[in-house]
Amino acid sequence: MYVYDQYDQTIVDQRVDQFRDQTARYLAGNLSDGEFLPLRLQNGLYLQRLAPMLRIAVPYGLLNSTQLRKIAFITRQFDKGYAHVSTRQNIQLNWPRLDEVPDILAELAGVQMHAIQTSGNCIRNTTTDQYAGVATDELEDPRPYCEIIRQWSTLHPEFAFLPRKFKIAVCGSAQDRAAIHAHDIGVELVANASGEVGCKILAGGGLGRTPVIGSVICEWLEKKHLLTYLESILRVYNQNGRRDNKYKARIKILVKAMGVDAFREAVEQEWALLKDGPTTLSDEAIRHAKSFFTEPAYLALDAAAANSELAARCAADPIFGNWVKRNTVDHRVAGYRIVNLSLKATGFAPGDITDAQLELVADLADQYSFGEVRTTHQQNMVLADVQKGQLYPLWQQLQKAGLATPNHGYLTDMICCPGGDYCSLANAKSIPVAEAIQSRFNDLDYLYDLGPIELNISGCMNACGHHHIGHIGILGVDKKGEEFYQVCLGGSQAKDASIGKILGPSFSQDDMPDVIDKLLSTYLELREEEEIFLDTYRRVGIEPFKERVYAKAD
């Protein structure tokens, strides 16, 4: 993973000192709320419903065990003993004291971490596939390009005050695990007819009040032109994006207003001025970025023997075997597996992890996975490089810690924003709805029979829970001061991306488990062999589900 140089560390240390002074002046009454607002947002600090919220940057979801232990320490020392993994692969603290935030930032700086540009109208944390570098369907590791984008975008003076926040995701695999179609810019590594790998560029995607699937702006771009092309898109947006109405300020609105072809032409005109300029990537610059993502010291394992041993262990302990089947994934290196750590145990807020669990995961990373941990878009964690022969002792420790729920990719492995329990923007609570659904559908055999289902929950139209692109999406809404929930069906974050369609009138919180039950029963009655929920929905449409859910009882 990337290691700071002296310039990185100096910038982060200076930012801590600056914000310490700014916070002291604000608390002393020498800065107004309005003056302090952009300063705190530049450092990832929100003022939430009950306490500040600090969003810690985790570039492209990659952490080492030392950093994870520091997060555990911070949650104990400055918070309430737990942290939250967000859909942007960042880590959030929900209960820090404002006067102690500079101390938290100083602790983070000591392990090459920060909260810069995790909020505000700037380029946010670049995200990618949690299996990057080890996935079997990968064309090329996207992480070096994420790091290149991170370095280019961090404190970029031209893009520090954009019309609205800006999000970039990069995908290098056949399966899109980074939701690139739902980002302001999506970058996909693709091969041309000659087999040369370059970049497909999408722009104008995004969720929120106006969900839009991104449009292809460039089918294939030489990798050396990545930054100049991204800069061209940002310039067109920065110059033409609306600033008079924050609800119409995202790039998706600009692309829609201009039309894709006109927007592409404007980008190409801007690019003509930037192409082959100073930010053109040399071969050496790309090699330098790749040098931080070298292959760890994998052992040359006997694949046949490893498979045989694992199969025997799974047969001897079916509970372990089920976990291996559900929560581990093929690795590109023989004898290894990718392990998903579930942060979706019933009764716990999705994405939350305690200080003790953080410490344990750090220890397990050191013991089993080269000291590296990844956070995921689905609000889980990953140990990417585990020997098959070590899966059983790893599972035993995860199981004791409540991190081995075998539900990865199933209904209860849901995405859920913090909602009205914390967020001042939320219209309704999200966590109680998630817990009610988890409790209602806790029969694993039933979950497995349902097959893969993506259930996403947001507490407001800002869509931090990505409800628009869930197979089933739930949105909290306010109706005359009361909390209700709108349901949409048919969303997808994959390469066949789609925006879910609203089912109909909203429901009360108490109704939600029954509503989900009716949707699932309808699916089971209608599905054909091998169909997952999304396939059935796309074949039969929304009407059968609507009829069942809104049918009047006899």
RODO-2510 file (C-alpha; in nm, 4 decimals, decimal comma):
residues 554
     n   res          X          Y          Z
     1     m     0,0000     0,0000     0,0000
     2     y     0,1019     0,3617    -0,0451
     3     v     0,3450     0,5036     0,2117
     4     y     0,3676     0,8773     0,2813
     5     d     0,6728     1,0696     0,1710
     6     q     0,7981     1,3802     0,3543
     7     y     0,5643     1,6054     0,1554
     8     d     0,2553     1,4030     0,2441
     9     q     0,3432     1,4007     0,6122
    10     t     0,4232     1,7714     0,6193
    11     i     0,0887     1,8586     0,4590
    12     v    -0,1057     1,6432     0,7039
    13     d     0,0830     1,7740     1,0078
    14     q     0,0321     2,1330     0,8994
    15     r    -0,3387     2,0729     0,8468
    16     v    -0,3656     1,9434     1,2063
    17     d    -0,1981     2,2594     1,3409
    18     q    -0,4200     2,4814     1,1264
    19     f    -0,7394     2,3157     1,2391
    20     r    -0,6323     2,3191     1,6048
    21     d    -0,5986     2,6971     1,5806
    22     q    -0,9264     2,7329     1,3889
    23     t    -1,1165     2,5207     1,6423
    24     a    -0,9736     2,7168     1,9355
    25     r    -1,0782     3,0439     1,7732
    26     y    -1,4270     2,9114     1,7049
    27     l    -1,4750     2,7867     2,0616
    28     a    -1,3489     3,1218     2,1904
    29     g    -1,6136     3,3006     1,9846
    30     n    -1,3699     3,4567     1,7413
    31     l    -1,5082     3,2664     1,4418
    32     s    -1,8785     3,2578     1,3570
    33     d    -2,0673     2,9410     1,2638
    34     g    -2,0602     3,0516     0,9005
    35     e    -1,6866     3,1170     0,9076
    36     f    -1,6136     2,7856     1,0780
    37     l    -1,8365     2,5825     0,8445
    38     p    -1,5988     2,5526     0,5435
    39     l    -1,3009     2,5043     0,7754
    40     r    -1,4509     2,2068     0,9553
    41     l    -1,5873     2,0550     0,6345
    42     q    -1,2381     2,0655     0,4827
    43     n    -1,1358     1,8435     0,7729
    44     g    -1,4227     1,5953     0,7555
    45     l    -1,6202     1,7326     1,0489
    46     y    -2,0003     1,7524     1,0483
    47     l    -2,2295     1,8807     1,3215
    48     q    -2,4887     1,6077     1,3536
    49     r    -2,8104     1,5637     1,5492
    50     l    -2,6528     1,4837     1,8869
    51     a    -2,2776     1,5283     1,8450
    52     p    -2,0144     1,6052     1,5816
    53     m    -1,9336     1,3346     1,3270
    54     l    -1,5793     1,2939     1,1993
    55     r    -1,5250     1,1116     0,8719
    56     i    -1,1773     0,9584     0,8439
    57     a    -1,0329     0,9054     0,4976
    58     v    -0,9472     0,5496     0,3965
    59     p    -0,8050     0,5888     0,0455
    60     y    -0,9565     0,3223    -0,1825
    61     g    -1,0475     0,1246     0,1312
    62     l    -0,6934     0,0162     0,2225
    63     l    -0,5631     0,0052     0,5822
    64     n    -0,2719    -0,1566     0,7588
    65     s    -0,2965    -0,3163     1,1012
    66     t    -0,1184    -0,0249     1,2724
    67     q    -0,3776     0,2165     1,1365
    68     l    -0,6613    -0,0113     1,2435
    69     r    -0,5247    -0,0271     1,5979
    70     k    -0,5051     0,3508     1,6013
    71     i    -0,8732     0,3694     1,5032
    72     a    -0,9518     0,1314     1,7891
    73     f    -0,7572     0,3517     2,0317
    74     i    -0,9326     0,6650     1,9086
    75     t    -1,2779     0,5113     1,9507
    76     r    -1,1935     0,4237     2,3113
    77     q    -1,0194     0,7492     2,3990
    78     f    -1,2362     1,0005     2,2150
    79     d    -1,5628     0,8270     2,1250
    80     k    -1,7957     0,5554     2,2557
    81     g    -1,5918     0,2509     2,1652
    82     y    -1,7043     0,1828     1,8114
    83     a    -1,6658     0,3120     1,4559
    84     h    -1,8773     0,2961     1,1408
    85     v    -1,7696     0,1870     0,7909
    86     s    -1,9336     0,4040     0,5247
    87     t    -2,0306     0,3221     0,1662
    88     r    -1,7329     0,5301     0,0483
    89     q    -1,5009     0,2915     0,2327
    90     n    -1,4251     0,5597     0,4920
    91     i    -1,4549     0,5265     0,8708
    92     q    -1,6832     0,7529     1,0728
    93     l    -1,6869     0,8482     1,4402
    94     n    -2,0299     0,9517     1,5664
    95     w    -1,9543     1,0904     1,9116
    96     p    -1,6304     1,2939     1,9227
    97     r    -1,6154     1,6151     2,1239
    98     l    -1,5507     1,9214     1,9130
    99     d    -1,2641     2,0448     2,1290
   100     e    -1,0919     1,7038     2,0985
   101     v    -1,1156     1,6701     1,7207
   102     p    -0,7723     1,8324     1,6662
   103     d    -0,6245     1,5729     1,9028
   104     i    -0,7914     1,2957     1,7006
   105     l    -0,6461     1,4381     1,3788
   106     a    -0,3020     1,4490     1,5407
   107     e    -0,3324     1,0819     1,6370
   108     l    -0,4333     0,9967     1,2802
   109     a    -0,1436     1,1912     1,1338
   110     g     0,0917     0,9755     1,3381
   111     v    -0,0128     0,6704     1,1342
   112     q    -0,0417     0,8417     0,7940
   113     m    -0,4146     0,9067     0,8111
   114     h    -0,6327     1,2168     0,7984
   115     a    -0,9844     1,3468     0,7332
   116     i    -0,9001     1,5920     0,4534
   117     q    -1,1635     1,6189     0,1777
   118     t    -1,4012     1,3657     0,3283
   119     s    -1,6647     1,6400     0,3214
   120     g    -1,7263     1,9716     0,1508
   121     n    -1,7647     2,0634    -0,2156
   122     c    -1,4439     1,9024    -0,3323
   123     i    -1,3193     1,5755    -0,4797
   124     r    -1,3932     1,3143    -0,2134
   125     n    -1,2221     0,9843    -0,1368
   126     t    -1,1660     0,7796    -0,4537
   127     t    -1,3112     0,4304    -0,4137
   128     t    -1,2521     0,0976    -0,5847
   129     d    -1,3048    -0,2776    -0,5741
   130     q    -1,2376    -0,4270    -0,2303
   131     y    -1,0769    -0,7250    -0,4059
   132     a    -0,8391    -0,5106    -0,6120
   133     g    -0,5112    -0,6864    -0,6868
   134     v    -0,6345    -1,0330    -0,5892
   135     a    -0,9609    -1,0806    -0,7829
   136     t    -0,9731    -1,3595    -1,0388
   137     d    -1,1741    -1,1477    -1,2852
   138     e    -0,9377    -0,8502    -1,2766
   139     l    -0,7910    -0,7046    -1,5943
   140     e    -0,5504    -0,4763    -1,4084
   141     d    -0,5105    -0,3585    -1,0484
   142     p    -0,6990    -0,0262    -1,0193
   143     r    -0,5319     0,0878    -0,6963
   144     p    -0,2299     0,2629    -0,8531
   145     y    -0,4672     0,4778    -1,0550
   146     c    -0,6719     0,5515    -0,7430
   147     e    -0,3514     0,6665    -0,5742
   148     i    -0,2613     0,8821    -0,8731
   149     i    -0,6060     1,0428    -0,8550
   150     r    -0,5723     1,0876    -0,4781
   151     q    -0,2427     1,2700    -0,5071
   152     w    -0,3683     1,4882    -0,7918
   153     s    -0,6980     1,5801    -0,6235
   154     t    -0,5824     1,6361    -0,2648
   155     l    -0,5893     2,0102    -0,1878
   156     h    -0,6079     2,0858    -0,5605
   157     p    -0,6630     2,4634    -0,5512
   158     e    -0,8769     2,4756    -0,8641
   159     f    -1,1226     2,2163    -0,7356
   160     a    -1,1406     2,3070    -0,3651
   161     f    -1,4784     2,4820    -0,3986
   162     l    -1,6773     2,3002    -0,6646
   163     p    -2,0511     2,3570    -0,7118
   164     r    -2,1088     2,0420    -0,5051
   165     k    -1,9269     1,7367    -0,3718
   166     f    -1,7586     1,5169    -0,6327
   167     k    -1,6996     1,1425    -0,6235
   168     i    -1,4799     0,9194    -0,8401
   169     a    -1,4664     0,5388    -0,8512
   170     v    -1,2308     0,3094    -1,0429
   171     c    -1,2964    -0,0493    -1,1547
   172     g    -1,0472    -0,2912    -1,3094
   173     s    -1,2476    -0,6143    -1,3143
   174     a    -1,5170    -0,7875    -1,5177
   175     q    -1,7632    -0,7492    -1,2308
   176     d    -1,8183    -0,3947    -1,1083
   177     r    -1,7761    -0,3949    -0,7310
   178     a    -1,7177    -0,0179    -0,7141
   179     a    -2,0535     0,1072    -0,8503
   180     i    -1,8812     0,3236    -1,1116
   181     h    -2,2104     0,4008    -1,2901
   182     a    -2,3442     0,5809    -0,9813
   183     h    -2,0518     0,8235    -0,9471
   184     d    -1,9802     1,1719    -1,0769
   185     i    -1,6948     1,0100    -1,2675
   186     g    -1,6493     0,6377    -1,3168
   187     v    -1,3248     0,4970    -1,4548
   188     e    -1,3160     0,1434    -1,5947
   189     l    -0,9926    -0,0203    -1,7049
   190     v    -1,0655    -0,1863    -2,0395
   191     a    -0,8709    -0,3391    -2,3255
   192     n    -0,8957    -0,2122    -2,6821
   193     a    -0,8947    -0,4257    -2,9959
   194     s    -0,5158    -0,4544    -2,9743
   195     g    -0,5283    -0,5756    -2,6151
   196     e    -0,3831    -0,2528    -2,4745
   197     v    -0,5376    -0,1540    -2,1415
   198     g    -0,6778     0,1968    -2,1168
   199     c    -0,9628     0,3798    -1,9472
   200     k    -1,3320     0,4043    -2,0262
   201     i    -1,4622     0,7261    -1,8697
   202     l    -1,8189     0,7734    -1,7478
   203     a    -1,9569     1,1004    -1,6134
   204     g    -2,2797     1,2367    -1,4725
   205     g    -2,3795     0,9480    -1,2497
   206     g    -2,5063     0,9984    -0,8977
   207     l    -2,7886     0,9280    -0,6572
   208     g    -2,9532     1,1754    -0,4168
   209     r    -3,2726     1,3572    -0,5152
   210     t    -3,2206     1,2948    -0,8851
   211     p    -3,0671     0,9492    -0,9375
   212     v    -2,8863     0,9120    -1,2698
   213     i    -2,6782     0,6360    -1,4281
   214     g    -2,3522     0,7772    -1,5638
   215     s    -2,2969     0,8175    -1,9377
   216     v    -1,9930     0,7077    -2,1344
   217     i    -1,7922     1,0179    -2,2229
   218     c    -1,4884     0,8398    -2,3634
   219     e    -1,4891     0,4770    -2,4768
   220     w    -1,1135     0,4296    -2,4535
   221     l    -0,8386     0,6610    -2,3303
   222     e    -0,4664     0,6023    -2,3018
   223     k    -0,3775     0,5771    -1,9332
   224     k    -0,1195     0,8546    -1,9658
   225     h    -0,4060     1,0956    -2,0357
   226     l    -0,6138     0,9984    -1,7306
   227     l    -0,5488     1,3104    -1,5241
   228     t    -0,5721     1,5602    -1,8087
   229     y    -0,9060     1,4108    -1,9129
   230     l    -1,0410     1,4094    -1,5570
   231     e    -0,9225     1,7684    -1,5205
   232     s    -1,1096     1,8612    -1,8380
   233     i    -1,4321     1,7147    -1,7001
   234     l    -1,3835     1,8947    -1,3693
   235     r    -1,3169     2,2251    -1,5445
   236     v    -1,6331     2,2018    -1,7539
   237     y    -1,8299     2,1215    -1,4386
   238     n    -1,6618     2,3889    -1,2274
   239     q    -1,7288     2,6571    -1,4867
   240     n    -2,0828     2,5548    -1,5798
   241     g    -2,2306     2,3733    -1,2797
   242     r    -2,5063     2,5569    -1,0980
   243     r    -2,4210     2,7347    -0,7743
   244     d    -2,7570     2,9013    -0,7130
   245     n    -2,9364     2,5822    -0,6088
   246     k    -2,7519     2,3042    -0,4243
   247     y    -3,0162     2,0517    -0,5270
   248     k    -2,9312     2,1148    -0,8924
   249     a    -2,5566     2,1597    -0,8548
   250     r    -2,4242     1,8076    -0,9130
   251     i    -2,2552     1,7217    -1,2429
   252     k    -2,5403     1,4839    -1,3294
   253     i    -2,7719     1,7846    -1,3631
   254     l    -2,5230     1,9625    -1,5890
   255     v    -2,4780     1,6586    -1,8147
   256     k    -2,8541     1,6155    -1,8401
   257     a    -2,9099     1,9862    -1,9124
   258     m    -2,6389     2,0046    -2,1781
   259     g    -2,7003     1,6612    -2,3215
   260     v    -2,4335     1,3912    -2,3267
   261     d    -2,3026     1,4796    -2,6719
   262     a    -2,2719     1,8512    -2,5959
   263     f    -2,1070     1,7781    -2,2633
   264     r    -1,8605     1,5421    -2,4313
   265     e    -1,7802     1,8087    -2,6907
   266     a    -1,7172     2,0667    -2,4173
   267     v    -1,4834     1,8235    -2,2412
   268     e    -1,2972     1,7508    -2,5646
   269     q    -1,2548     2,1238    -2,6283
   270     e    -1,1120     2,1716    -2,2806
   271     w    -0,8946     1,8638    -2,3201
   272     a    -0,7432     2,0063    -2,6382
   273     l    -0,5872     2,2716    -2,4131
   274     l    -0,4642     2,0241    -2,1518
   275     k    -0,3676     1,7154    -2,3506
   276     d     0,0050     1,6340    -2,3265
   277     g     0,0394     1,9069    -2,0622
   278     p     0,2167     1,8900    -1,7226
   279     t    -0,0274     1,6406    -1,5682
   280     t     0,0230     1,3858    -1,8475
   281     l     0,1343     1,0639    -1,6816
   282     s     0,4763     0,9416    -1,7831
   283     d     0,5604     0,5724    -1,7825
   284     e     0,7801     0,6411    -1,4820
   285     a     0,4933     0,8070    -1,2913
   286     i     0,2708     0,5047    -1,3500
   287     r     0,5519     0,2640    -1,2542
   288     h     0,6115     0,4675    -0,9366
   289     a     0,2453     0,4398    -0,8388
   290     k     0,2450     0,0676    -0,9107
   291     s     0,5561     0,0197    -0,6952
   292     f     0,3462     0,0688    -0,3800
   293     f     0,1142    -0,2187    -0,4675
   294     t     0,3563    -0,5038    -0,5067
   295     e     0,2663    -0,8666    -0,4544
   296     p     0,3136    -0,9833    -0,0944
   297     a     0,5311    -1,2797    -0,0081
   298     y     0,2877    -1,5524    -0,1135
   299     l     0,3967    -1,9069    -0,0478
   300     a     0,4139    -2,1553    -0,3328
   301     l     0,1364    -2,3788    -0,2032
   302     d     0,0269    -2,7157    -0,3364
   303     a    -0,3152    -2,6175    -0,4737
   304     a    -0,4489    -2,9728    -0,4902
   305     a    -0,3400    -3,0497    -0,1344
   306     a    -0,4830    -2,7175    -0,0056
   307     n    -0,8169    -2,7848    -0,1752
   308     s    -0,8331    -3,1389    -0,0428
   309     e    -0,7517    -3,0311     0,3119
   310     l    -1,0077    -2,7517     0,3024
   311     a    -1,2772    -2,9801     0,1621
   312     a    -1,2143    -3,2321     0,4394
   313     r    -1,2302    -2,9614     0,7059
   314     c    -1,5563    -2,8258     0,5605
   315     a    -1,7073    -3,1746     0,5570
   316     a    -1,6040    -3,2343     0,9176
   317     d    -1,7514    -2,9012     1,0341
   318     p    -2,0514    -2,8014     0,8193
   319     i    -2,0914    -2,4659     0,9978
   320     f    -1,7380    -2,3763     0,8977
   321     g    -1,8024    -2,5135     0,5493
   322     n    -2,1057    -2,2909     0,5124
   323     w    -1,9013    -1,9843     0,6115
   324     v    -1,6318    -2,0739     0,3581
   325     k    -1,8965    -2,1078     0,0873
   326     r    -2,0743    -1,7824     0,1711
   327     n    -1,8059    -1,5454     0,2997
   328     t    -1,4891    -1,6368     0,1122
   329     v    -1,4047    -1,5771    -0,2533
   330     d    -1,1619    -1,7241    -0,5054
   331     h    -0,8135    -1,5713    -0,5043
   332     r    -0,5914    -1,5353    -0,8109
   333     v    -0,3040    -1,7107    -0,6279
   334     a    -0,3327    -2,0851    -0,5797
   335     g    -0,3879    -2,1932    -0,2195
   336     y    -0,5334    -1,8592    -0,1002
   337     r    -0,8859    -1,7209    -0,0425
   338     i    -1,0324    -1,3732    -0,0006
   339     v    -1,2227    -1,3477     0,3286
   340     n    -1,5175    -1,1160     0,3887
   341     l    -1,5663    -1,0134     0,7523
   342     s    -1,9349    -0,9530     0,8103
   343     l    -2,0309    -0,6355     0,9972
   344     k    -2,3975    -0,7345     0,9653
   345     a    -2,4737    -0,9468     1,2709
   346     t    -2,8406    -0,9340     1,3729
   347     g    -2,9008    -0,6734     1,6421
   348     f    -2,6085    -0,4517     1,5455
   349     a    -2,6165    -0,1457     1,3235
   350     p    -2,4860    -0,2417     0,9757
   351     g    -2,1276    -0,1269     0,9283
   352     d    -2,0524    -0,0714     1,2973
   353     i    -1,7445    -0,2296     1,4552
   354     t    -1,6278    -0,2077     1,8174
   355     d    -1,2835    -0,1140     1,9434
   356     a    -1,2265    -0,4741     2,0586
   357     q    -1,3260    -0,6057     1,7156
   358     l    -1,0965    -0,3532     1,5478
   359     e    -0,8062    -0,4714     1,7631
   360     l    -0,8850    -0,8329     1,6818
   361     v    -0,9077    -0,7680     1,3068
   362     a    -0,5695    -0,5929     1,3227
   363     d    -0,4206    -0,8965     1,4987
   364     l    -0,5793    -1,1347     1,2484
   365     a    -0,4494    -0,9255     0,9588
   366     d    -0,0975    -0,9572     1,0965
   367     q    -0,1365    -1,3273     1,1554
   368     y    -0,3142    -1,4292     0,8368
   369     s    -0,3142    -1,1543     0,5712
   370     f     0,0185    -0,9678     0,5520
   371     g    -0,0985    -0,6967     0,7934
   372     e    -0,3521    -0,5490     0,5516
   373     v    -0,7273    -0,4849     0,5843
   374     r    -0,9801    -0,3452     0,3371
   375     t    -1,3090    -0,1667     0,3925
   376     t    -1,5884    -0,2218     0,1423
   377     h    -1,8626    -0,0308    -0,0334
   378     q    -2,1029    -0,2786     0,1304
   379     q    -1,9872    -0,1658     0,4791
   380     n    -1,7896    -0,4798     0,5598
   381     m    -1,4180    -0,5571     0,5898
   382     v    -1,1912    -0,7912     0,3961
   383     l    -0,8774    -0,9920     0,4645
   384     a    -0,7603    -1,0380     0,1091
   385     d    -0,4759    -1,2910     0,1328
   386     v    -0,5556    -1,5868     0,3592
   387     q    -0,4074    -1,9319     0,3047
   388     k    -0,6740    -2,1979     0,2688
   389     g    -0,5033    -2,4014     0,5397
   390     q    -0,5468    -2,1099     0,7844
   391     l    -0,9147    -2,0457     0,7219
   392     y    -1,0334    -2,2678     1,0054
   393     p    -0,8427    -2,1027     1,2927
   394     l    -0,9271    -1,7632     1,1440
   395     w    -1,2960    -1,8521     1,1340
   396     q    -1,2904    -1,9726     1,4948
   397     q    -1,1634    -1,6346     1,6128
   398     l    -1,4023    -1,4404     1,3907
   399     q    -1,6945    -1,6458     1,5123
   400     k    -1,6155    -1,5742     1,8780
   401     a    -1,5988    -1,2015     1,7961
   402     g    -1,9295    -1,1890     1,6088
   403     l    -1,7609    -1,1246     1,2735
   404     a    -1,8449    -1,4505     1,0962
   405     t    -2,2152    -1,4171     1,0129
   406     p    -2,2380    -1,6241     0,6900
   407     n    -2,4652    -1,3816     0,5028
   408     h    -2,2316    -1,2100     0,2575
   409     g    -2,4355    -1,0992    -0,0435
   410     y    -2,7686    -1,2045     0,1034
   411     l    -3,0684    -1,0070     0,2283
   412     t    -2,9375    -0,9267     0,5762
   413     d    -2,6004    -0,8122     0,4410
   414     m    -2,7687    -0,4788     0,3839
   415     i    -2,6280    -0,1320     0,3253
   416     c    -2,7678     0,1159     0,5772
   417     c    -2,6827     0,4798     0,6491
   418     p    -2,6794     0,6006     1,0145
   419     g    -3,0123     0,7763     0,9516
   420     g    -3,2092     0,9795     1,2014
   421     d    -3,0361     0,8265     1,5026
   422     y    -2,7372     1,0462     1,4182
   423     c    -2,7694     1,2505     1,1002
   424     s    -2,9259     1,5974     1,1145
   425     l    -3,0246     1,5681     0,7471
   426     a    -3,2219     1,2459     0,7851
   427     n    -3,5994     1,2372     0,7557
   428     a    -3,6298     0,9023     0,9297
   429     k    -3,4365     0,6419     1,1224
   430     s    -3,2629     0,3686     0,9222
   431     i    -3,1039     0,1454     1,1844
   432     p    -3,4297     0,0268     1,3517
   433     v    -3,5675    -0,0730     1,0108
   434     a    -3,2502    -0,2686     0,9367
   435     e    -3,2652    -0,4418     1,2749
   436     a    -3,6330    -0,5327     1,2297
   437     i    -3,5626    -0,6884     0,8889
   438     q    -3,2553    -0,8709     1,0213
   439     s    -3,4595    -1,0153     1,3086
   440     r    -3,7522    -1,1157     1,0875
   441     f    -3,5362    -1,2914     0,8292
   442     n    -3,2738    -1,4586     1,0453
   443     d    -3,3257    -1,8097     0,9071
   444     l    -3,0119    -1,8704     0,7037
   445     d    -3,1636    -2,1530     0,5008
   446     y    -3,4390    -1,9163     0,3899
   447     l    -3,1829    -1,6475     0,2998
   448     y    -2,9848    -1,8928     0,0908
   449     d    -3,2997    -2,0108    -0,0852
   450     l    -3,3764    -1,6491    -0,1750
   451     g    -3,0332    -1,6179    -0,3316
   452     p    -2,8330    -1,2958    -0,3612
   453     i    -3,0385    -0,9856    -0,2798
   454     e    -2,9042    -0,6351    -0,2293
   455     l    -3,1152    -0,4420     0,0227
   456     n    -3,0125    -0,0772     0,0686
   457     i    -3,1601     0,1676     0,3218
   458     s    -3,1305     0,5482     0,3279
   459     g    -3,2709     0,7855     0,5875
   460     c    -3,3202     1,0708     0,3403
   461     m    -3,3010     1,1705    -0,0250
   462     n    -2,9252     1,2268    -0,0019
   463     a    -2,9116     0,8491    -0,0522
   464     c    -2,6039     0,7712     0,1576
   465     g    -2,7458     0,4180     0,1811
   466     h    -2,7616     0,3945    -0,2009
   467     h    -3,1257     0,2835    -0,1949
   468     h    -3,1750     0,3705    -0,5622
   469     i    -2,9360     0,0964    -0,6765
   470     g    -3,0420    -0,1787    -0,4391
   471     h    -3,2440    -0,4707    -0,5723
   472     i    -3,4758    -0,3559    -0,2948
   473     g    -3,4329     0,0017    -0,1768
   474     i    -3,5861     0,1677     0,1274
   475     l    -3,6010     0,5459     0,1691
   476     g    -3,7024     0,7236     0,4886
   477     v    -3,9445     1,0122     0,4255
   478     d    -4,1174     1,2693     0,6440
   479     k    -4,4966     1,2953     0,6278
   480     k    -4,6262     1,5788     0,8451
   481     g    -4,3636     1,5153     1,1094
   482     e    -4,3969     1,1351     1,1082
   483     e    -4,1466     0,8840     0,9753
   484     f    -4,2507     0,6697     0,6789
   485     y    -4,0638     0,4518     0,4302
   486     q    -4,0813     0,4401     0,0533
   487     v    -3,9809     0,1196    -0,1282
   488     c    -3,8243     0,0899    -0,4725
   489     l    -3,7434    -0,2234    -0,6720
   490     g    -3,5072    -0,3192    -0,9523
   491     g    -3,1972    -0,1142    -0,8833
   492     s    -2,8503    -0,2433    -0,9645
   493     q    -2,4971    -0,1161    -0,9058
   494     a    -2,3394    -0,3684    -1,1449
   495     k    -2,2328    -0,3036    -1,5032
   496     d    -2,5980    -0,3476    -1,6038
   497     a    -2,6708    -0,0586    -1,3677
   498     s    -3,0283     0,0571    -1,3146
   499     i    -3,2265     0,2900    -1,0913
   500     g    -3,5003     0,1297    -0,8854
   501     k    -3,8651     0,2110    -0,9529
   502     i    -4,0867     0,3335    -0,6694
   503     l    -4,3366     0,0686    -0,5631
   504     g    -4,6084     0,3079    -0,4471
   505     p    -4,7233     0,4924    -0,1324
   506     s    -4,4951     0,4757     0,1706
   507     f    -4,5288     0,2553     0,4784
   508     s    -4,4902     0,2955     0,8526
   509     q    -4,1828     0,1615     1,0276
   510     d    -4,3821    -0,1194     1,1861
   511     d    -4,5077    -0,2294     0,8437
   512     m    -4,1659    -0,2732     0,6860
   513     p    -4,0897    -0,6382     0,7804
   514     d    -4,4330    -0,7423     0,6451
   515     v    -4,3774    -0,5426     0,3255
   516     i    -4,0424    -0,7132     0,2666
   517     d    -4,2022    -1,0501     0,3417
   518     k    -4,4683    -0,9924     0,0747
   519     l    -4,2075    -0,8869    -0,1793
   520     l    -4,0005    -1,1968    -0,1123
   521     s    -4,3014    -1,4313    -0,1207
   522     t    -4,4034    -1,2853    -0,4558
   523     y    -4,0532    -1,3376    -0,5884
   524     l    -4,0429    -1,6999    -0,4741
   525     e    -4,3747    -1,7707    -0,6444
   526     l    -4,2730    -1,6076    -0,9719
   527     r    -3,9083    -1,6918    -1,0136
   528     e    -3,7853    -1,9389    -1,2685
   529     e    -3,4978    -2,1797    -1,2176
   530     e    -3,1655    -2,0110    -1,1321
   531     e    -3,3212    -1,6635    -1,1252
   532     i    -3,2121    -1,4204    -0,8584
   533     f    -3,4494    -1,1495    -0,7331
   534     l    -3,3308    -0,8891    -0,9835
   535     d    -3,3719    -1,1265    -1,2779
   536     t    -3,7277    -1,2088    -1,1777
   537     y    -3,8155    -0,8436    -1,1284
   538     r    -3,6777    -0,7515    -1,4705
   539     r    -3,8737    -1,0323    -1,6340
   540     v    -4,2146    -0,9756    -1,4700
   541     g    -4,1991    -0,6054    -1,3884
   542     i    -4,3186    -0,4193    -1,0818
   543     e    -4,6945    -0,4826    -1,1049
   544     p    -4,7080    -0,8314    -0,9443
   545     f    -4,5124    -0,7002    -0,6448
   546     k    -4,7314    -0,3903    -0,6189
   547     e    -5,0502    -0,5959    -0,6332
   548     r    -4,9359    -0,8238    -0,3527
   549     v    -4,8074    -0,5512    -0,1223
   550     y    -5,1076    -0,3205    -0,1558
   551     a    -5,3749    -0,5906    -0,1715
   552     k    -5,6526    -0,5363     0,0825
   553     a    -5,7024    -0,8111     0,3365
   554     d    -6,0256    -1,0071     0,3010
***
